[in-house]
Amino acid sequence: MESDNVSTAPVLGATLAGKGSTTPTALIADLCRHAWGIEGAFTRLQSASDEVLRIDSASGERYLLRLTSPRELPLVTDFQTRAVLHLNDASAALPVARLIRTLDGRLMLRPDWPGTAPPAARLFTWLEGTSLHLTPRSLAQAGALGVTLAQLGQALAGFDHPGAEHELDWDLCRTGRLAPLLSEITDHEGRMLAERAMLRFQDRVAPRLGALRRQVIHNDLNPHNVLVNPQSPHQITGIIDFGDLVKTVLVADVAIAGAYLICAGENPLQLAEQLVTAYHAVQPLTREEIELIIPLMEARHLMTIAITEWRAARNPGNRAIITKNTGQAWLALRTLDQISHEQSTARLLAACNMRS
């Protein structure tokens, strides 16, 4: 299957196509000591491309250090950095880590490490909480997620940057470009399922995207990027990982978050519906945006399957973290293939007090 938008260039960008690195802890410790005046114990956290470490400092405070792949364009790294700084200044109430400047006032730095391309090093405050994917789902949690996502979108609405419209593989508007990757799915039934979803995107979704609102969005509110209070799992305590920030259609943020709330049972979209209505109450969506939420949820899972299966085949040592959402994506894609998008959209419209 070919997409009208497929170029002759490599399908995936260098950041996704390449392998991650592991910097010696001694170098990292020396960096933190000289750049931020921090010493302590380092714990590596799972990450698909960047190096991410928790620092338990000698003074008792915790921090998060992110070493961004040197393959990422400097303009994109600066875009993400400035966006986090914008959020820090926009609202102290948003559950977003604060960027910590170096001792000489820099937002980030590129260490002069011998024999390696320097990553972009940034230090953040530590956010407490349990990853949402480890907690039980509930309507209250889905509603709280919708409210927090809407508030995050409102805070980002006034932000722009020369790197905001960079070409990001995870931008839902670019789903059609991934059509060539589907041929590498070895399971025949799975490949046919993915190809049906791709045709629906190309025929019914892609032509309508140009008319929708656009702004900078988080673009990856999956359960691994949300922290909650372990005693009250409906209380959102952190939104993390701004590595997929991009300027694209606003409703993609809603669709991506909703895509990970598909559940088993007679009403697999009930949690996603709760998220949408809670978001809509804070940041009203247009009729055209609501009509594309379920098709874009399907596109998100299609994108997850296409990208992660392709990447894992080329990075087998990092397969576990790369494919952490792939199994769920296959289940969700099968669910969305079996339900009526028209009837489900009518329910969403009704829930948002719009006639179908």
C-alpha positions in Angstrom: 0.0 0.0 0.0 1.3 3.4 -0.9 0.4 6.8 0.5 0.1 9.9 -1.6 2.3 11.7 0.9 5.2 9.2 1.0 8.4 10.8 0.0 11.6 9.2 -1.3 13.4 10.1 1.9 13.8 7.6 4.8 10.4 7.1 6.4 11.6 7.7 10.0 13.8 10.4 11.2 17.3 9.9 12.6 16.3 10.2 16.2 13.9 7.2 15.9 15.9 5.2 13.5 19.1 5.4 15.5 20.2 3.6 18.7 20.4 5.1 22.1 23.7 5.5 24.0 24.8 4.8 27.5 27.1 7.5 29.0 29.5 6.3 31.8 28.1 7.4 35.2 31.4 8.9 36.1 31.1 11.5 33.3 27.5 12.3 34.3 28.5 12.7 38.0 31.3 15.1 37.0 28.9 17.0 34.8 26.3 17.5 37.6 29.0 18.5 40.1 30.5 21.2 37.9 27.3 22.4 36.1 24.8 22.4 38.9 26.8 21.8 42.0 24.9 18.6 42.7 26.4 15.3 43.9 24.5 12.1 44.7 23.4 8.6 43.5 22.2 8.1 39.9 19.5 5.7 38.8 18.9 5.1 35.1 15.2 5.2 34.0 13.7 3.6 31.0 13.7 5.8 27.8 13.3 5.0 24.2 16.0 7.4 22.9 17.2 9.9 25.5 19.2 9.0 28.6 17.1 9.8 31.7 18.4 9.5 35.2 17.1 10.2 38.7 19.5 11.9 41.0 19.2 11.4 44.8 21.4 14.2 45.9 23.6 14.2 49.0 21.3 17.0 50.4 18.3 14.8 50.2 16.6 16.4 47.2 15.7 14.5 44.0 16.2 15.7 40.4 15.7 14.3 36.9 18.5 14.6 34.4 17.8 14.2 30.7 20.6 13.8 28.2 18.9 14.2 24.8 20.2 12.3 21.8 22.8 14.3 19.8 20.9 13.2 16.7 18.1 15.6 17.7 18.3 18.9 15.8 19.5 21.7 18.1 16.5 23.8 17.0 14.1 21.1 18.2 15.9 20.7 21.5 15.7 24.5 22.1 12.0 24.4 21.2 11.3 21.8 23.8 13.4 23.6 26.4 11.7 26.9 25.8 8.2 25.3 25.9 8.9 23.8 29.4 10.2 27.2 30.5 7.0 28.8 29.1 4.9 26.4 31.1 6.9 27.0 34.3 6.2 30.8 33.8 2.6 30.4 32.7 1.2 28.5 35.7 2.7 27.2 39.0 -0.3 25.0 39.4 0.4 22.8 36.3 2.0 19.5 37.3 5.0 20.0 35.2 8.7 19.7 36.3 10.6 22.9 36.6 13.7 23.5 34.5 16.8 24.2 36.7 19.5 26.5 35.3 23.2 25.7 35.6 25.3 27.6 38.1 26.2 30.1 35.3 22.6 30.6 34.2 22.2 28.3 31.2 19.0 26.4 30.5 21.0 23.5 29.0 24.5 22.6 28.0 26.4 20.3 25.8 29.3 18.7 27.7 32.7 18.4 26.1 33.0 14.7 26.4 35.9 13.1 24.4 35.1 10.6 21.7 31.4 11.2 21.5 28.9 13.7 20.0 27.7 15.8 23.0 24.1 15.3 24.1 21.9 18.2 25.4 21.9 18.1 29.2 19.0 19.5 31.1 18.2 19.2 34.8 14.6 19.3 36.2 12.9 19.1 39.5 11.6 15.7 40.5 7.8 15.0 40.3 6.5 12.6 42.9 3.8 10.0 42.0 3.1 6.6 40.5 3.0 6.0 36.8 -0.7 6.0 35.6 -0.1 2.7 33.8 0.4 1.0 37.1 -2.9 2.1 38.6 -6.6 1.0 38.1 -8.6 3.1 35.6 -11.7 4.9 36.6 -14.1 7.5 35.3 -12.8 10.0 37.9 -9.3 9.5 36.7 -10.2 9.9 33.0 -12.1 13.1 33.9 -9.1 14.5 35.8 -6.8 13.6 32.9 -9.1 15.5 30.5 -9.1 18.6 32.7 -5.3 18.6 33.2 -4.8 18.1 29.5 -7.1 21.0 28.6 -5.3 23.3 31.1 -1.9 22.2 29.6 -3.2 23.0 26.1 -4.5 26.4 27.2 -1.0 27.2 28.7 0.7 26.2 25.5 -1.8 28.1 23.3 0.3 31.3 23.4 3.6 29.7 22.8 5.4 29.5 19.4 9.0 28.9 18.3 10.9 28.5 15.0 11.2 24.8 15.7 7.6 24.2 16.5 6.7 22.8 13.1 9.6 20.4 12.8 8.9 17.1 11.1 8.0 14.7 13.8 7.4 11.0 13.1 4.8 10.9 15.9 2.7 13.8 14.5 -0.7 12.2 13.7 -1.0 14.4 10.6 1.9 12.4 9.2 0.3 9.0 9.6 0.0 8.5 5.9 3.8 8.6 5.5 4.1 5.4 7.5 2.2 3.2 4.9 5.5 1.6 3.7 6.2 0.3 7.1 3.1 -1.9 7.2 4.6 -4.3 4.7 7.0 -5.3 7.4 4.3 -6.7 9.7 4.8 -10.4 9.4 1.4 -11.5 10.7 -1.0 -11.6 7.7 -4.2 -10.8 9.7 -2.5 -8.0 11.6 -1.1 -6.5 8.4 -4.6 -6.5 6.8 -6.0 -4.9 9.9 -3.4 -2.2 9.8 -3.9 -1.6 6.1 -7.7 -1.1 6.6 -7.0 1.5 9.3 -4.5 3.2 7.0 -7.1 3.4 4.2 -9.6 4.9 6.6 -7.1 7.6 7.6 -6.1 8.4 4.1 -9.7 8.5 2.8 -11.7 10.0 5.8 -9.2 11.9 8.0 -6.3 13.3 6.1 -8.4 15.5 3.8 -10.1 17.2 6.8 -7.0 18.0 8.9 -6.1 21.2 7.2 -9.3 23.0 8.5 -8.6 22.3 12.2 -7.1 24.5 14.9 -3.3 24.1 15.2 -1.0 24.9 18.2 1.9 23.4 20.1 0.7 20.3 22.0 2.2 17.7 24.3 1.4 15.0 21.7 2.2 11.9 23.9 -0.1 11.7 26.9 0.2 8.0 27.2 -0.1 6.3 30.7 3.7 6.1 31.0 3.9 9.9 30.8 1.4 10.7 33.6 2.0 10.5 37.3 -0.8 10.1 39.9 -1.1 10.1 43.6 -0.8 6.4 44.6 -3.4 6.9 47.4 -5.8 8.7 45.1 -5.1 7.5 41.6 -7.6 10.1 40.1 -5.3 12.9 41.3 -2.8 13.9 38.6 0.6 14.8 40.1 2.8 15.0 37.0 2.9 15.3 33.2 6.3 14.2 32.0 8.3 13.7 28.8 7.9 16.7 26.4 10.1 15.0 23.8 7.2 14.8 21.2 6.1 18.4 21.4 5.0 19.7 18.0 2.7 22.3 16.5 -0.1 20.3 14.9 -3.9 19.9 15.2 -5.0 20.7 18.8 -7.5 17.7 18.9 -4.6 15.3 18.4 -3.8 15.8 22.1 -7.3 14.7 23.0 -7.3 11.7 20.6 -3.9 10.5 21.8 -4.8 10.6 25.5 -8.2 9.0 24.8 -6.6 6.2 22.7 -4.9 4.8 25.8 -8.2 4.6 27.7 -9.9 2.1 25.4 -11.1 -0.7 27.8 -12.7 -4.1 27.6 -16.5 -4.7 27.9 -19.7 -3.6 26.2 -18.6 0.1 26.1 -14.9 0.2 25.3 -15.0 3.9 24.8 -16.6 5.0 28.1 -13.3 6.2 29.7 -12.3 8.0 26.5 -15.7 9.7 26.4 -15.3 10.9 30.0 -11.9 12.4 29.1 -13.3 14.1 26.0 -16.3 15.7 27.9 -14.0 16.8 30.8 -11.6 18.4 28.3 -14.5 20.0 26.4 -15.8 21.6 29.6 -12.5 23.4 30.1 -11.4 23.9 26.5 -14.5 23.7 24.1 -13.9 21.6 21.0 -15.6 22.3 17.7 -17.9 19.8 16.0 -15.3 19.1 13.3 -12.7 18.3 16.0 -15.0 15.9 17.9 -16.0 14.1 14.7 -12.3 13.2 14.1 -11.4 12.1 17.7 -12.2 8.4 17.2 -10.5 8.2 13.8 -7.5 9.9 15.2 -7.5 7.5 18.2 -7.3 4.7 15.6 -4.5 6.5 13.8 -2.5 6.8 17.0 -2.6 3.0 17.5 -1.8 2.4 13.9 1.2 4.8 14.2 2.4 3.0 17.4 2.3 -0.4 15.7 4.1 0.8 12.5 6.9 2.7 14.3 7.6 0.4 17.2 7.6 -2.8 15.3 10.0 -1.2 12.7 12.2 0.2 15.4 12.3 -2.9 17.6 13.4 -5.0 14.6 16.4 -2.8 14.2 17.1 -2.2 18.0 16.5 -5.7 19.6 18.4 -4.8 22.7 16.0 -2.0 23.5 12.9 -3.9 22.3 11.1 -4.0 25.7 11.0 -0.2 26.1 10.3 0.5 22.5 7.3 -1.9 22.3 5.9 -1.1 25.8 2.6 0.1 24.2 2.5 -2.2 21.1 0.5 -5.0 22.6 -2.2 -2.6 23.8 -2.1 -0.9 20.4 -3.0 -4.1 18.6 -5.9 -4.8 21.0 -7.2 -1.2 20.6 -6.9 -1.3 16.9 -8.9 -4.5 16.7 -11.6 -3.0 19.0 -11.8 0.2 16.9 -12.0 -2.0 13.7 -15.1 -3.8 15.1 -17.2 -0.9 16.3 -19.1 1.7 14.4 -17.2 5.0 14.3 -20.3 6.8 13.3 -22.4 5.6 16.3 -19.5 6.2 18.7 -19.0 9.7 17.4 -22.7 10.4 17.8 -22.3 9.5 21.4 -19.4 11.9 21.8 -21.3 14.7 20.2 -24.3 14.1 22.5 -22.0 14.0 25.5 -20.6 17.4 24.5 -24.2 18.7 24.0 -24.0 18.8 20.2 -26.6 17.2 17.9 -25.3 14.3 15.9 
